[in-house]
């Protein structure tokens, strides 16, 4: 059908958007790849539960105001098979997070790279995260 | 876009890396290569009744060499891909060859425009047969002479394939997994499934089907480590001719399933835009 032809061949991004839905939902249903954000703060909470692991950090802006941000990762099952544990990230750890913001404008984002500030360790380095894009 | 692709690469890798230490149980019955690894090319195991034994923990292959037309750039950027039919069951066809009935074409286009927001999986509903075998998430086949049980890590759901001579129930409650009966044709297990709910999607793009869908799956375990599932979807209400594809899966030796309940900590639905 012409409908499929025009959509499938011209809508490259939509197909990309479908890819991260491996665990649960389409990336593009919630997040905006064109709204990258890099934030640093101390971990306040870790939720190691399906369908997605989440962690939260307190972020201080230039005026000293503190806001809590939530970051979504893959499912604990996927992370576990990649070598993560539920104690890999602990409350109090200071991390730097590169992520894509939610379309809703809420203080949530889809985490791509998590760096432990004290050691510089990239917590996603068990995968090829960044290797092909840096 | 770079960061977006980066994210995709990450998730695909996480999905494909099933060699971690978690839930691994040494299996001394597995044939080994000289270096001590499971010999995935060893001969197909045999069940006590002489049939090929399909039992094992399997995961559909991520084959980036076979991405649908138009997305080849993904692998060139990331080096990673996705299970072809997980994304698009019509990936083997040219775009103008998909045999949509007019209403189905319109429904598919509408789902595409919604960018996955209406995908049942995004709302913590199951992925149905046959799509659930295309996910890059493990499933476990347990084979007995009269019944084959498939346990899926995704949504912690199951399906039963009855090998006794029963017939499908008339006017059965529509099911996500359908109602499956099977029989052996030589070394191939042929599974017929009917009785599907229309709610399930056939892939992540949103290909549709009706309650009249008839799915035929032909399972063949080529050797210890490799399973092929040839799928034929017949649904005259939706497609003017059958759609066929072959999903390949690989054994995850010494692995087991994990638990997965989507509603445990679902936080996304309220943010879909």
HADDOCK unambig.tbl for C-alpha pairs under 7 A between the chains (distance, minus, plus):
assign (segid A and resid 1 and name CA) (segid B and resid 95 and name CA) 6.67 0.50 0.50
assign (segid A and resid 1 and name CA) (segid B and resid 96 and name CA) 4.66 0.50 0.50
assign (segid A and resid 1 and name CA) (segid B and resid 97 and name CA) 6.85 0.50 0.50
assign (segid A and resid 1 and name CA) (segid B and resid 98 and name CA) 6.35 0.50 0.50
assign (segid A and resid 2 and name CA) (segid B and resid 96 and name CA) 6.20 0.50 0.50
assign (segid A and resid 3 and name CA) (segid B and resid 109 and name CA) 6.69 0.50 0.50
assign (segid A and resid 4 and name CA) (segid B and resid 95 and name CA) 6.16 0.50 0.50
assign (segid A and resid 5 and name CA) (segid B and resid 95 and name CA) 4.84 0.50 0.50
assign (segid A and resid 5 and name CA) (segid B and resid 96 and name CA) 6.25 0.50 0.50
assign (segid A and resid 9 and name CA) (segid B and resid 70 and name CA) 5.28 0.50 0.50
assign (segid A and resid 12 and name CA) (segid B and resid 70 and name CA) 6.64 0.50 0.50
assign (segid A and resid 12 and name CA) (segid B and resid 71 and name CA) 6.36 0.50 0.50
assign (segid A and resid 14 and name CA) (segid B and resid 115 and name CA) 6.61 0.50 0.50
assign (segid A and resid 18 and name CA) (segid B and resid 204 and name CA) 6.22 0.50 0.50
assign (segid A and resid 19 and name CA) (segid B and resid 8 and name CA) 6.64 0.50 0.50
assign (segid A and resid 19 and name CA) (segid B and resid 82 and name CA) 6.96 0.50 0.50
assign (segid A and resid 20 and name CA) (segid B and resid 8 and name CA) 5.69 0.50 0.50
assign (segid A and resid 20 and name CA) (segid B and resid 11 and name CA) 6.32 0.50 0.50
assign (segid A and resid 24 and name CA) (segid B and resid 121 and name CA) 5.78 0.50 0.50
assign (segid A and resid 24 and name CA) (segid B and resid 122 and name CA) 5.29 0.50 0.50
assign (segid A and resid 25 and name CA) (segid B and resid 121 and name CA) 6.51 0.50 0.50
assign (segid A and resid 25 and name CA) (segid B and resid 122 and name CA) 4.25 0.50 0.50
assign (segid A and resid 26 and name CA) (segid B and resid 116 and name CA) 5.51 0.50 0.50
assign (segid A and resid 28 and name CA) (segid B and resid 115 and name CA) 6.54 0.50 0.50
assign (segid A and resid 29 and name CA) (segid B and resid 115 and name CA) 6.13 0.50 0.50
assign (segid A and resid 29 and name CA) (segid B and resid 116 and name CA) 6.18 0.50 0.50
assign (segid A and resid 29 and name CA) (segid B and resid 117 and name CA) 5.32 0.50 0.50
assign (segid A and resid 29 and name CA) (segid B and resid 272 and name CA) 4.99 0.50 0.50
assign (segid A and resid 29 and name CA) (segid B and resid 273 and name CA) 5.75 0.50 0.50
assign (segid A and resid 30 and name CA) (segid B and resid 271 and name CA) 5.72 0.50 0.50
assign (segid A and resid 30 and name CA) (segid B and resid 272 and name CA) 4.57 0.50 0.50
assign (segid A and resid 30 and name CA) (segid B and resid 273 and name CA) 5.81 0.50 0.50
assign (segid A and resid 33 and name CA) (segid B and resid 1 and name CA) 6.48 0.50 0.50
assign (segid A and resid 33 and name CA) (segid B and resid 4 and name CA) 5.39 0.50 0.50
assign (segid A and resid 34 and name CA) (segid B and resid 1 and name CA) 6.96 0.50 0.50
assign (segid A and resid 49 and name CA) (segid B and resid 264 and name CA) 6.62 0.50 0.50
assign (segid A and resid 49 and name CA) (segid B and resid 265 and name CA) 5.99 0.50 0.50
assign (segid A and resid 50 and name CA) (segid B and resid 260 and name CA) 6.21 0.50 0.50
assign (segid A and resid 50 and name CA) (segid B and resid 261 and name CA) 6.21 0.50 0.50
assign (segid A and resid 50 and name CA) (segid B and resid 262 and name CA) 5.70 0.50 0.50
assign (segid A and resid 50 and name CA) (segid B and resid 264 and name CA) 5.86 0.50 0.50
assign (segid A and resid 50 and name CA) (segid B and resid 265 and name CA) 5.86 0.50 0.50
assign (segid A and resid 51 and name CA) (segid B and resid 261 and name CA) 6.89 0.50 0.50
assign (segid A and resid 51 and name CA) (segid B and resid 262 and name CA) 4.78 0.50 0.50
assign (segid A and resid 51 and name CA) (segid B and resid 264 and name CA) 7.00 0.50 0.50
assign (segid A and resid 51 and name CA) (segid B and resid 265 and name CA) 6.41 0.50 0.50
assign (segid A and resid 51 and name CA) (segid B and resid 266 and name CA) 6.24 0.50 0.50
assign (segid A and resid 74 and name CA) (segid B and resid 11 and name CA) 6.70 0.50 0.50
assign (segid A and resid 77 and name CA) (segid B and resid 258 and name CA) 6.68 0.50 0.50
assign (segid A and resid 78 and name CA) (segid B and resid 14 and name CA) 5.36 0.50 0.50
assign (segid A and resid 78 and name CA) (segid B and resid 15 and name CA) 5.67 0.50 0.50
assign (segid A and resid 79 and name CA) (segid B and resid 14 and name CA) 6.29 0.50 0.50
assign (segid A and resid 80 and name CA) (segid B and resid 22 and name CA) 6.87 0.50 0.50
assign (segid A and resid 81 and name CA) (segid B and resid 17 and name CA) 6.30 0.50 0.50
assign (segid A and resid 81 and name CA) (segid B and resid 18 and name CA) 5.53 0.50 0.50
assign (segid A and resid 81 and name CA) (segid B and resid 19 and name CA) 6.91 0.50 0.50
assign (segid A and resid 81 and name CA) (segid B and resid 20 and name CA) 5.03 0.50 0.50
assign (segid A and resid 81 and name CA) (segid B and resid 22 and name CA) 6.28 0.50 0.50
assign (segid A and resid 82 and name CA) (segid B and resid 14 and name CA) 5.56 0.50 0.50
assign (segid A and resid 82 and name CA) (segid B and resid 17 and name CA) 5.88 0.50 0.50
assign (segid A and resid 82 and name CA) (segid B and resid 20 and name CA) 6.04 0.50 0.50
assign (segid A and resid 83 and name CA) (segid B and resid 20 and name CA) 5.94 0.50 0.50
assign (segid A and resid 103 and name CA) (segid B and resid 273 and name CA) 6.47 0.50 0.50
assign (segid A and resid 104 and name CA) (segid B and resid 271 and name CA) 6.08 0.50 0.50
assign (segid A and resid 104 and name CA) (segid B and resid 273 and name CA) 6.73 0.50 0.50
assign (segid A and resid 112 and name CA) (segid B and resid 7 and name CA) 5.44 0.50 0.50
assign (segid A and resid 127 and name CA) (segid B and resid 10 and name CA) 6.19 0.50 0.50
assign (segid A and resid 127 and name CA) (segid B and resid 13 and name CA) 6.09 0.50 0.50
assign (segid A and resid 127 and name CA) (segid B and resid 14 and name CA) 6.71 0.50 0.50
assign (segid A and resid 128 and name CA) (segid B and resid 10 and name CA) 6.37 0.50 0.50
assign (segid A and resid 129 and name CA) (segid B and resid 6 and name CA) 6.29 0.50 0.50
assign (segid A and resid 129 and name CA) (segid B and resid 9 and name CA) 6.60 0.50 0.50
assign (segid A and resid 129 and name CA) (segid B and resid 10 and name CA) 5.12 0.50 0.50
assign (segid A and resid 130 and name CA) (segid B and resid 6 and name CA) 6.13 0.50 0.50
assign (segid A and resid 132 and name CA) (segid B and resid 78 and name CA) 5.77 0.50 0.50
assign (segid A and resid 133 and name CA) (segid B and resid 2 and name CA) 6.62 0.50 0.50
assign (segid A and resid 133 and name CA) (segid B and resid 6 and name CA) 6.42 0.50 0.50
